[in-house]
């Protein structure tokens, strides 16, 4: 059902069972799959593709051009997966001309009110942005990460899977998977134990990740020495192996425990 006051570009490809509310504007080069609910006063610009069963609430701005100065505002695309919830006044920008050219939102994510996803970001699945959380361009976020209210993330930062940021955190370095960070600028506080328990991680795995955190994030040992000490846990727990790989591949450096 499309409300008669909605403005739909003739080129937009919209599945017949999509619901679109009053005064919403759907531009050119848009594809919207079945099962989507789009509230009132939403603006969607293209090129943008939206998967199945998403809910987009009033006054959201989806697929607007990048805010980066000097970019060609016509180029760049946005891809949104399935079953995402995008709340009031959330903004998601398309990709930029000079990098990936695409912003990607995965599946089953919750972007609360006033959140912002900038150009060329990659969001995986089951991510939560609490109210006001904002990420700059080129940020990559792993599955099940949670950004607390008004978290701010610097461009090109990576946020690891199952990590958690406290309210008002300012992040300018990579956040390792499974890690809790907080503060301005962010400091690491430990493994996200409560989140991991809720998602069914075993006590053995959580203890192994805590040990890896102590060796690689809290201590000031040489990285090769810490990794050598963790070798038995790396072989036994794939989660620890992923934790180590993330840190070894970091180009910006990681958020550490404050001295």
C-alpha positions in Angstrom: 0.0 0.0 0.0 1.4 3.4 -1.1 -0.2 6.5 0.5 -1.5 8.8 -2.2 0.6 11.7 -0.9 3.8 9.8 -1.3 6.0 10.9 -4.2 7.5 8.0 -6.2 9.8 8.4 -9.1 8.5 6.4 -12.1 11.8 4.5 -12.4 11.7 3.2 -8.8 11.2 -0.6 -8.6 9.0 -1.3 -5.6 7.5 -4.7 -4.7 3.8 -4.7 -4.7 3.5 -5.5 -0.9 5.7 -2.7 0.3 3.9 -0.2 2.5 4.9 3.5 2.1 3.5 6.2 4.4 2.3 9.8 3.8 4.6 12.4 2.3 7.5 10.0 1.8 9.7 10.7 -1.2 11.3 7.8 -3.2 13.8 9.0 -5.9 15.2 7.5 -9.1 17.4 4.3 -9.2 15.7 2.7 -6.2 14.9 -1.0 -5.7 12.8 -2.0 -2.7 12.1 -5.7 -2.2 9.1 -7.3 -0.6 7.9 -6.9 3.0 9.3 -3.5 3.7 7.4 -0.9 5.8 8.4 2.7 5.2 6.8 5.3 7.4 5.8 8.9 6.7 8.1 11.7 5.6 11.0 9.4 4.8 13.4 10.4 2.0 15.2 7.7 0.0 17.6 8.6 -2.8 19.5 6.4 -5.2 21.2 4.5 -6.4 19.9 2.4 -3.5 18.8 -1.2 -3.1 16.8 -2.3 0.0 16.3 -6.0 0.8 13.3 -7.6 2.5 11.3 -6.9 5.6 13.0 -3.7 6.8 11.3 -1.1 8.8 12.2 2.5 8.2 10.6 5.1 10.5 9.5 8.7 9.9 12.0 11.4 8.9 14.8 9.0 8.1 17.1 10.0 5.3 18.4 7.0 3.3 20.8 7.1 0.4 21.7 10.8 0.4 25.0 11.7 -1.2 28.2 11.8 0.8 29.0 14.9 3.0 32.7 14.7 2.0 33.8 17.9 0.4 35.1 17.7 -3.2 33.2 14.4 -4.0 31.0 13.9 -7.0 27.6 13.8 -5.3 26.0 11.9 -8.2 28.2 8.8 -7.9 28.2 6.1 -5.1 25.5 3.6 -4.1 23.9 2.2 -1.0 23.0 -1.4 -0.3 20.8 -2.4 2.6 20.1 -6.0 3.5 17.1 -7.7 5.2 15.2 -7.2 8.5 16.9 -4.0 9.6 15.1 -1.4 11.8 16.0 2.2 11.0 14.5 4.6 13.4 13.5 8.3 13.4 15.9 10.8 11.9 18.6 8.2 11.1 20.8 9.2 8.2 22.7 6.8 5.9 24.9 8.1 3.1 25.8 6.5 -0.2 29.4 5.6 -1.1 31.9 8.1 -2.3 33.6 8.6 -5.7 37.2 8.0 -4.5 37.0 4.9 -2.4 34.7 1.8 -2.3 31.9 3.7 -4.0 29.4 1.8 -1.9 27.9 1.9 1.6 26.8 -1.5 2.8 24.3 -2.3 5.6 23.9 -6.0 6.4 21.0 -7.9 8.0 19.1 -7.6 11.3 20.6 -4.3 12.5 19.0 -1.7 14.7 19.9 1.9 14.0 18.1 4.0 16.7 17.0 7.6 16.4 19.4 10.3 15.2 22.1 7.8 14.3 24.4 8.4 11.3 26.3 6.1 8.9 28.6 8.0 6.6 29.9 7.1 3.1 31.7 3.8 2.3 31.0 2.2 5.7 30.5 -1.5 6.0 28.1 -2.7 8.7 27.8 -6.5 9.2 24.8 -8.2 10.9 23.0 -7.9 14.3 24.6 -4.5 15.1 23.0 -2.0 17.4 23.5 1.8 17.2 22.0 3.4 20.3 20.5 6.8 20.0 22.8 9.4 18.5 25.7 7.0 17.7 27.5 8.2 14.6 30.3 6.8 12.4 32.4 8.7 9.9 33.4 7.5 6.5 35.0 4.1 5.7 34.3 2.6 9.1 33.9 -1.2 9.3 31.8 -2.8 12.0 31.7 -6.5 12.8 28.6 -8.6 13.7 26.9 -8.1 17.1 28.8 -4.9 17.9 26.9 -2.5 20.1 27.6 1.3 20.0 26.3 3.0 23.1 24.4 6.3 22.9 26.2 9.2 21.3 29.3 7.1 20.5 31.4 8.8 17.8 33.8 6.8 15.5 36.6 8.4 13.5 36.9 7.6 9.8 38.7 4.4 8.7 38.3 2.8 12.2 37.4 -0.9 12.5 35.0 -2.0 15.3 35.4 -5.8 16.0 32.6 -8.3 16.3 30.8 -8.6 19.7 32.4 -5.4 21.0 30.7 -2.8 23.1 31.1 0.9 23.6 29.8 2.9 26.5 27.7 6.0 26.3 29.5 9.0 24.8 32.6 7.1 23.8 34.9 8.8 21.2 36.8 6.1 19.2 39.8 7.0 17.1 41.5 3.6 17.0 40.4 0.1 16.1 38.4 -1.8 18.7 39.4 -5.4 19.0 36.6 -8.0 18.8 34.8 -9.0 22.1 36.2 -5.8 23.8 34.4 -3.2 25.9 35.6 0.4 25.5 34.5 3.7 27.0 35.6 7.3 27.5 36.9 10.3 25.4 39.2 9.2 24.0 38.2 5.6 24.3 40.0 3.2 26.7 39.6 -0.5 26.8 38.1 -2.0 30.0 37.9 -5.7 29.3 36.1 -8.4 27.5 32.4 -7.9 26.8 31.5 -10.8 29.2 27.8 -10.1 29.6 27.2 -9.8 25.9 29.1 -13.0 25.2 27.1 -14.9 27.9 23.9 -13.8 26.4 25.0 -15.1 23.0 25.9 -18.5 24.3 29.7 -18.3 24.5 31.1 -20.9 26.8 32.9 -20.0 30.0 36.1 -21.6 28.7 35.9 -19.4 25.6 35.2 -16.2 27.6 38.2 -17.0 29.9 40.4 -17.6 26.9 39.4 -14.3 25.4 40.0 -12.6 28.8 43.5 -14.0 28.8 44.1 -12.8 25.3 42.9 -9.3 26.3 45.3 -9.2 29.2 48.3 -10.2 27.1 47.6 -8.2 24.0 45.6 -5.2 25.1 46.3 -4.5 28.7 50.0 -5.5 29.0 52.8 -3.7 27.3 54.7 -6.8 26.2 56.1 -7.1 22.7 53.3 -8.4 20.5 55.3 -11.4 19.3 56.0 -12.4 22.9 52.4 -12.1 23.9 51.2 -14.1 20.8 53.8 -16.8 21.5 52.4 -17.1 25.1 48.9 -17.4 23.7 49.7 -20.1 21.1 47.9 -22.9 23.0 44.7 -20.8 23.3 45.0 -19.8 19.6 45.0 -23.4 18.6 42.2 -24.4 20.9 39.8 -21.4 20.4 39.0 -19.9 17.0 37.7 -16.8 18.7 41.2 -16.2 20.2 42.7 -16.7 16.8 40.3 -14.1 15.3 41.1 -11.7 18.2 44.9 -12.0 17.4 44.4 -11.7 13.6 42.4 -8.5 14.1 45.1 -6.9 16.2 47.9 -8.0 13.9 46.1 -6.6 10.9 45.3 -3.2 12.5 46.7 -0.2 10.6 45.5 2.5 13.0 46.5 0.7 16.2 44.0 -0.5 18.8 42.2 1.0 21.7 44.2 0.0 24.8 43.8 0.2 28.6 44.7 3.6 29.9 47.8 3.8 32.0 
